[in-house]
Each structure stands twice: as C-alpha cells, then as structure tokens.
Amino acid sequence: MREPVTILGNYLSPYVRKVLVCLQLKGIDYRIDPFAPFIGDETFSRLSPLRRIPVLIDGDFVLNDSTVICEYLEDLQPTPALYPAAPRDRARARWLEEFADSRLGEVIVWRMFYQLGVKRYLFNETPDEEVVRKAREEELPEALDYLEAQLPAQGFLFGEVGAADIAIAAFFRNAAFVRYQIDAALWPRTAAFVERALALPAFRALAAFEEKTLRTPVAQQREVLIELGAPVTANTLGNIAPRRGIMKVE
Ligand SMILES: N[C@@H](CCC(=O)N[C@@H](CS)C(=O)NCC(=O)O)C(=O)O
C-alpha cells in the first residue's frame, strides 16, 4: 500500500480537476491542499516556479503541470490506461488534451472564469466585459466548431474514458460556473459528450466540493471543505494576501 500523494490545487481549477479525476480512475489515494494559487506562500513558489496549480508531491518527488502529472500517473500505474496504445491514437489524444489545456484554458479560464470570478471576488476588480463577450460569442464558438468535428457521437474518444476526454470535459465545468452552457442545437455532439463525461462518478465525486468552494470566500474554503469531508492535508501553503500570478495572461 503506497502513501497517499499530495495535490496542491483548488477544486475550481480545471487542471486540478483533470488530475483528481485521473487519480480517482486509477484508484490512487491523495490528499489535497485546496488553495488558490494567488495566495500560495514562499514554499509554494519554490515547489511551483510558475506559481501554478496543480502540483503533485509523491514522497520527495515534486511535479508540475497537469499533463506531466497525468503522464507520470500513467507510467506509475498503467491500468486502467488513460492514453490509447496505438501511436496515432496516442498522439491524437495528446493533441486534444493540449488543445483543451491551451485553447479552452485561455478562453474559458482566463477570459471567462478569471474575469467574472477571480478578478471580481479575489482582486475586487471589475471584469473586462468586452473580453468576456468576445470569449463567449466568438472564441468559444470557434473552439466548439473544432471539437464538434473531433468528438464521437457515442462513448469517448478512444474507447474507455481517457485523459483527453477528461481534460475537455473539465474545462466545460468551469464554463458552467460562469453560466455558459453548450448550445446542443449548434454543437450536439460536444454537448452530449461533455454531459456524458461529467456524469462519470469520478467527476461527480468532486461536484459538492466544487460547489462549496464556489460559494465560499477564499480564506474560509479550507475549513468548509474539511467539514464537508474533502481529503484535505493537515497543513496549507495558501496563506498570503492575494497576489498576481507571474505568467502574463490578460
Ligand atoms: N499548463 C498548466 C496550467 C496550470 C494553470 O494555469 N493553473 C491555473 C489555475 S486554473 C493557475 O495556477 N493559475 C495561476 C497563474 O497562472 O498565476 C497545467 O496544465 O497544469
């Protein structure tokens, strides 16, 4: 029986969600320090040079970046496989995961969720309505057109659910947090695919923690999550006043 791994990361991050779902599917036990990256202390800066979440800590081994972490989990425990075996499928899975992490991340996380949630409630700043409008009306529809041509009508991309499916679905959970629902008349495959993925027990197990986090000010999130039974670490690295990230995103 291995020691649980530790995840530094907040339940509202789609990148953290991706890793938690992969851990759950592989049956790897974990604890989470559920803080927002903007309140991470100096130890966090040392462990995460870009001051980003998720971070995985496995004993004395520290890893950054959700994709790198999921690939490590796959190597550590190959079953159930979260990446297909055939070279072309495997490459395509990596590309679709990358498309989600980079493009859906840019549009859904930074131009919608960050603007309407983090900027307003953590930094007490007014969202840039034009950035949000353009994301909802132009950029996300373009990404949805692409996904609609890639996603299967039934099931998941490569048979059983895998990292690419998980990554794509994880971002649309954040879209829902800012009241964006995929229009099933325009993108029927994508709407059904996301619904199917988010209905999996590994996603559903996180929903109550996500909803509680959404409704709770950052400083109290840890306590309410403990009360709710989340597998929270004994100590936290999230204890400074909110400060901007170091990567340029706006
Ligand atoms: N490529 C990274 C992106 C991680 C990322 O951007 N995480 C966000 C949270 S949703 C973050 O930590 N943002 C803080 C910042 O960029 O300053 C990954 O896949 O883990």
Ligand as a Chemical Component Dictionary entry (heavy atoms), coordinates in Angstrom:
data_LIG
# 
_chem_comp.id                   LIG 
_chem_comp.type                 NON-POLYMER 
_chem_comp.pdbx_formal_charge   0 
_chem_comp.three_letter_code    LIG 
# 
loop_
_chem_comp_atom.comp_id 
_chem_comp_atom.atom_id 
_chem_comp_atom.alt_atom_id 
_chem_comp_atom.type_symbol 
_chem_comp_atom.charge 
_chem_comp_atom.model_Cartn_x 
_chem_comp_atom.model_Cartn_y 
_chem_comp_atom.model_Cartn_z 
_chem_comp_atom.pdbx_ordinal 
LIG N1  N1  N 0 -0.240 24.088 -18.072 1  
LIG C1  C1  C 0 -0.588 24.117 -16.679 2  
LIG C2  C2  C 0 -1.567 25.253 -16.440 3  
LIG C3  C3  C 0 -1.970 25.346 -14.981 4  
LIG C4  C4  C 0 -2.701 26.656 -14.683 5  
LIG O1  O1  O 0 -2.707 27.613 -15.462 6  
LIG N2  N2  N 0 -3.345 26.687 -13.492 7  
LIG C5  C5  C 0 -4.033 27.873 -13.075 8  
LIG C6  C6  C 0 -5.228 27.527 -12.219 9  
LIG S1  S1  S 0 -6.638 27.127 -13.172 10 
LIG C7  C7  C 0 -3.101 28.682 -12.196 11 
LIG O2  O2  O 0 -2.426 28.145 -11.353 12 
LIG N3  N3  N 0 -3.065 29.994 -12.422 13 
LIG C8  C8  C 0 -2.286 30.908 -11.664 14 
LIG C9  C9  C 0 -1.412 31.749 -12.529 15 
LIG O3  O3  O 0 -1.243 31.438 -13.718 16 
LIG O4  O4  O 0 -0.880 32.719 -11.999 17 
LIG C10 C10 C 0 -1.149 22.760 -16.276 18 
LIG O5  O5  O 0 -1.620 22.028 -17.145 19 
LIG O6  O6  O 0 -1.077 22.416 -15.087 20 
# 
loop_
_chem_comp_bond.comp_id 
_chem_comp_bond.atom_id_1 
_chem_comp_bond.atom_id_2 
_chem_comp_bond.value_order 
_chem_comp_bond.pdbx_ordinal 
LIG N1  C1  SING 1  
LIG C1  C2  SING 2  
LIG C1  C10 SING 3  
LIG C2  C3  SING 4  
LIG C3  C4  SING 5  
LIG C4  O1  DOUB 6  
LIG C4  N2  SING 7  
LIG N2  C5  SING 8  
LIG C5  C6  SING 9  
LIG C5  C7  SING 10 
LIG C6  S1  SING 11 
LIG C7  O2  DOUB 12 
LIG C7  N3  SING 13 
LIG N3  C8  SING 14 
LIG C8  C9  SING 15 
LIG C9  O3  DOUB 16 
LIG C9  O4  SING 17 
LIG C10 O5  DOUB 18 
LIG C10 O6  SING 19 
# 
